[in-house]
Amino acid sequence: MRAHEGDWLVVDRATVGQEPLRGLITEVRSEDGGPPYMVRWTDDDHTALVFPGPDAHVLSHAEMDEFERRRTRRLEQFQESVARSRGQSVT
């Protein structure tokens, strides 16, 4: 695993339906980009030194934007599906 300041650390959760944990990498402590990383977590805005496990991966800023776009689109599609099943108009 390699990262740069400004990349995102995403930690998948084992529980179905829970969103992954996301944190902005604010500091990379090694010259080669390997862990540990200082990470500011988005869920509660705390900063911690992190040694990522096998359930974690690093996304660049552009990759994180695409991740968020896909997530938002899936939510919109779900909401449209629910509205259609209830006979409501979809705008």
BAROMAR-88021 format. One record per residue (C-alpha): y negated, z, x negated; residue number from 0. Coordinates in pm, 1 decimal. Last residue first. Example, Ala and Ser with C-alpha at 12.3 -4.5 7.8 and 13.67 -1.06 7.14 Angstrom:
BEGIN
yy;zz;xx;k
106.0;714.0;-1367.0;1
450.0;780.0;-1230.0;0
END
This chain:
BEGIN
yy;zz;xx;k
-1354.0;-1134.7;3855.6;90
-1013.7;-1058.9;4005.4;89
-1004.7;-1029.1;4382.5;88
-793.5;-748.4;4521.9;87
-452.8;-808.5;4676.4;86
-307.3;-488.4;4531.9;85
-71.7;-682.8;4303.7;84
-367.0;-896.6;4195.3;83
-569.5;-588.1;4096.1;82
-275.6;-447.6;3898.2;81
-228.1;-777.2;3714.1;80
-599.8;-803.5;3636.8;79
-597.3;-448.5;3496.7;78
-298.0;-532.2;3277.7;77
-461.9;-850.8;3152.5;76
-781.4;-658.8;3071.0;75
-582.6;-394.9;2879.7;74
-397.7;-662.7;2683.0;73
-732.6;-831.5;2604.7;72
-879.7;-505.9;2474.3;71
-582.0;-448.6;2244.7;70
-596.9;-806.0;2116.0;69
-970.7;-776.4;2044.8;68
-919.9;-437.4;1876.2;67
-651.3;-573.1;1642.0;66
-875.4;-875.0;1566.9;65
-1162.1;-644.4;1468.0;64
-919.3;-437.2;1259.3;63
-803.9;-750.0;1075.9;62
-1166.0;-841.8;997.4;61
-1240.2;-491.2;861.2;60
-924.7;-500.3;651.6;59
-615.0;-328.1;786.0;58
-401.2;-72.4;603.6;57
-65.4;47.3;730.5;56
90.5;378.2;830.1;55
432.7;475.8;967.7;54
584.8;480.6;617.0;53
357.9;769.9;514.3;52
-3.7;768.8;405.4;51
-123.2;1026.9;148.0;50
-447.9;1126.6;314.8;49
-746.4;1331.5;198.9;48
-927.9;1427.2;516.7;47
-1247.2;1357.1;707.7;46
-1299.9;1469.1;1067.3;45
-1451.9;1237.4;1328.1;44
-1222.8;1359.8;1610.5;43
-1034.2;1048.9;1723.9;42
-1201.4;811.2;1477.6;41
-1055.2;968.1;1164.1;40
-1266.0;959.8;847.2;39
-1022.3;890.1;561.5;38
-1032.5;983.7;194.3;37
-745.0;789.8;43.4;36
-449.8;889.4;-173.5;35
-317.3;630.8;-220.4;34
-313.8;295.1;-401.3;33
-614.5;73.0;-456.7;32
-533.7;-3.0;-822.9;31
-814.3;215.5;-962.3;30
-700.9;519.2;-765.9;29
-908.5;753.2;-548.7;28
-1004.0;516.1;-269.8;27
-1291.4;655.9;-65.9;26
-1428.2;608.8;285.2;25
-1117.3;464.6;446.8;24
-1201.5;445.2;816.5;23
-939.0;607.6;1034.7;22
-722.1;502.3;1322.5;21
-441.4;690.6;1493.4;20
-221.2;459.8;1695.2;19
-253.1;477.4;2074.6;18
9.4;678.1;2257.6;17
213.1;493.0;2518.2;16
552.2;556.9;2363.3;15
554.1;858.1;2132.6;14
636.1;781.2;1768.8;13
275.9;714.4;1672.7;12
158.0;434.8;1446.4;11
-91.5;529.7;1176.7;10
-372.0;281.6;1110.3;9
-581.6;316.1;795.7;8
-889.6;97.5;808.1;7
-1066.1;-77.1;520.9;6
-1425.4;11.9;434.4;5
-1343.0;137.9;85.6;4
-1054.5;-70.0;-44.3;3
-683.2;-43.5;18.2;2
-339.6;-103.8;-133.1;1
0.0;0.0;0.0;0
END
